[in-house]
């Protein structure tokens, strides 16, 4: 087996098949091998590693807490390795503030950065500049495709959108109207969801012209007004695809008009708010992702990169099996 597999077994980490894990443990027992945690730490603790994580203000407490949990898990696992983590948060869609934070983190001595940022020319140029300065970058949650980053850790937004499109196609004919709610198109994860959704509908014979595509920028009132206007303009509306929050704004409008369960609502993620909407029947389907894994794995890969171990995959992906266990896969599987 690979060195990485042995390492994961030694540290009781996931992503190892049970038969392989059992085999490695058997060999370890036969060799009477016991890892020396102190020695492992001493091997690297002499060199300080300064990481930075830059992310937007997350739209819900659930997302924020999951992201914090991922970063905290990384810090706990690397507490003996002389690691410091500088976490900086910018106002969503404020690229100027994001750029300032990136430069401030670099000026403050960050040796590597995990970024959840917009895909704009300015951000791409900043990532290029950091790469030239030998500061490795990993993007998480939303990618900057083609930029000078080591890899991207997060949801395959296009595939997730295609899953949503496949579900929606079960409720739509070739002429039925639908509504898509999204946020800023420069946030690649959200754009990819919409692209995948429309792509799959087209393959099912449902043209994009049947839909209303609206960017409400995560604003509650704007979302509610958009849903209401779509219902007024297209009384036969069958499906609302909430590629981004706030889902409760859509649910409120449908509830007030007595359309809960008659207009099908699809969304993403699985926080307590979404779970409540699912239980009450105000949301029909959701597509989940493991949010805490994304900052955790990004920071772990950056730590490895600073130690000379570069990630081998262009995209590091996580999915969830039928038992709720996180698994790695060559192609993302989304949980519905």
N, C-alpha and C positions, 0 to 999 in steps of 0.2 A: 504494500500500500504506500501511498505518498507520505512525505514528511508532514504535510498539512493535516492528513487524516489522523496520524498518530498524535499530533498536537491537539486536535479537537477532542480526541478520546482522553488524553492526559488531563485536559482542563474541563472535561465533562460538558463540552459544547455541543450544540445540535449539528444537523446536516451530515450525520454519519448513519449509514444503514445499520440496522440492529445486528445483522449477522457479522458485518465487518467489525463493529464495536466489540462484539463478543470475542471475536478472533484476536483482536489487538489486546484486549484485557487478559485473555488466556496466555498470550506470549509474555505480557508484562509480569504476570504471576509466575510463570515458569522461570523467568529471569530474576525474579525477586526484585523488580525495579520499583523504586519509590522516588518520585520527582522531588527535588530540593528547591522549594519555592524561593528561599532566601538566595540561593546561588543564582537562580534564574534572574532574580531582580538585580542582584549586584552586577550581573553581566552588562546591564544597560543603564542602571540608575545613575552612573557617573555622568552621563550626558543628558542635560535638561532638554526636554521636548516641549515646545510651546506651540499649541494648536489654537486655532480660532474657528468659531462657528458663527456664521452670519445668516440670519433668517428674518422673514417678515413677522409682523404681529399676526399671530394665527387667529383665525376668525372665531374659533370657539375654544372654551376652556379645555375641552376634551383633546383637541389637536395639540394645544399648548402643553398640556400635561404629559401626553404621550411623547412629544419631542423632548421634554425635560427628562423623562424617564430613560429614554435612550441615551442621552448624554450622561446621565448619572450612572447608568450601568457601565458605560465605558470607563468613567473615572474610577469607579469602585474596582473594576477588574485591573486597572493600571495604577493603583495607588502606590505601588512600590517602585514605579518606574520613572520617578522624577518628571511627571507630566503636569503641565498646567493648561487649562482650557479657558480661553477668553470668548465668552458668549455675548454677541451683540445683536440687537434687534432694531429693525427699521420699519417705518410706517409703510404698509403695503402700497405698492405702486409709486413710492417715492424713490426713484432710481438715484437721484442726486444724493440723498442721505445714505443709500446703500453703498454708493461709490466712495463716499467719505469714510464710512465704516471699514470698507476693505482697505483703504489706504492707511487709516489709523491703526488697524490691526497689524498691517505690515510694518509700519513705522515703530510699533510697540514691540516688535521682535517675533511676531508669529512666523513660525517656520513652515507651516502648512495650514490650509484653510478648507473647511467644509462650507459650501455655499448653497443656499436656496434663494435663487435670484431670477430676475426677468431675463428673457432672451432678447436683448437689445444690442445694437452696435456698440454702445458705450460700455455696457457690461462685458461684452465679448472682448473689447479692446483692453479693458482693465485686467481681465483674466490672462490675456496674452502678455501684458506687462508683468504680471506676477510670475508667470511661467519663465519669462526671460530673466527674472531676478531669482530663479531657482526656488520658488515657493510653490510646491505642488498643490493642486486644486482638485477637489472632488465635489461634484454637484449632487444634491439630494432633493428628493420630493419634486423638483422641477429642473429640467436639464437646460443646458446651453449647447445644443447639438453641434458637433464640429469644432467646438472651442478647445482651447489648450488645457483640458482637464484630464486627469488620469482615467476617470470613469464616472458613471452616473449610478447612483443607488436610489431606487424608487420604483414606483408603479410604472408599468408600460401603459401610458395613457391611451395610446391608440388602440391597444388590445382591449383595455377596459371599456372604451367607448364603443368598440365593435360588439362587445358582449351586451352592452346596453341597447345597441341598435338591433341586435338579434331578438332580445326580449320585446322591444317595442314593436318589431315587425309582426309579432303574434297577435297584436291588437289593432293593426292598421291595414286598411286596404290601399290600393294604388291611388285613391283620391282623398283619403282621410287627412285632415290637417293635424299638425302636431306643433308643440312649442319646445324650444331649447333655451334654457337659461344658463348663461355662462358669466365669466368675469373678464378681466383684461386678457386680450389675445397674446400679449407679450409673455404671459406666464405659460410656458410651453406645455406643462402637464394638462392645463385646462383646455388649451387649443387642441391638443392631441385627442382628448376625449371627444370633443365635438367633431373633429375630423373623422375619427373612427366610427362614431355614431352615424353620421351622414353616409359614410362609405358603405357600412353594412346595410343601411336602409336601401341605398341605391342598388346594391346587389340583390336585394329582395324585391326590386321593382317599385320602390317607393321613392319618388324624386324629392330632392332637397327643396324644390319649389313649393312643396306642400307645407313646408314648415316656416315658422317664424323663429329667427335666431336673434336673441336679444342679450346684450351684455349689460347686466345690472350692477356689476362691480361690488357684489356682496352686500348691497344696500337693501335693507328690509322693505322700506316704503317703495323704492323703485321696483323691486321684485314683485311686490303685491300689485302695484299699479300695472305692471307689464302683463301679469297673469290675467288680471281683470280685463284689460284692453283686448287681449287675445281671445278671451271667452266671448266678449261682445262682438268682435269682428268675425269670429269663426265659431258659431254656436255648436258645430259638430266636433269640436276639439276632443280628441280621444286620449292623447298622451302628452304629458309634460316631462321632459327630461331635464332634471336639475343637475347639470354638470358641475355646478358649484352651489354652496349655500346662498341664502338662507332658505332651507326647505320648509320651515314653519310658516314663512310668509305665503308660500304657495298653498300650503295646507289650510291656512286660515281663509283664504279667498274661496277655495273649493268648499270648505265647510259652511261658510256663510251662504253659499249659493245652492246648498244641498247636492253637491256634485261629488262628495267624497265616495270613492269606490267606483264612480261612473267614469271619471277621468283618471286614468292610471298615471301614477307618479313614480319615476325612477330616479334614484340618487346614488351618492357615493358615501363610503365610510360607515362606521358602525358605533358611533358614540352613543351616550345615553339619550340624547335628544332624538337621534334617528331611531333607536330602539323603541322609544315611546311612541313615535309616529307609526312605526311598523305594527306595534301591538294594537294601536287604536284603528288601524286600517287606513290611516291618512297617507301613508307611503306604502307602495306595493312591493317594491324591490330596492335593494341596495347592493352595491358592489364594494366589498371591503378591501382594505390594504393594511399592512402592518406598519404603522407610523413610527413607533418607537425603534424599530429595526433600522430605519433609514439614517438618523444621525449616529446611532451606535456603530453601524457597519462603516459609515463614511469615516468616522474618527479612527476606528480600528485600522482601516486600510491606509489612512494617512500615517498613523503610527508605524505601521509596517513599512510604508514607503520611506519614512525617515530612517528606518533601520536597514534600508536597501532591498526590501522585498516589495516589488511593484505588483499591483493587481493584474491578474492574467486575463480577466474578462473585460470586454468593452463595456458591458452593462452588468452590474450585479443586481440580481432580482430576487425578490422574496415572494412566496405565495403561501397559502394556507391549505392544508389537506382537510379531508372530511372530518377529522377529529379536532380541528382547530390548531393543529401543530404547524409551526412555521417550517417551511421547507425551501430549499433552493431548487430552481428548475431552469432548464435551458430556455424554456418559453414560459412566460408568466401565466399562471392559472389564477383566476380571480374567484373569490368566494361570494356566493349570492345568498 
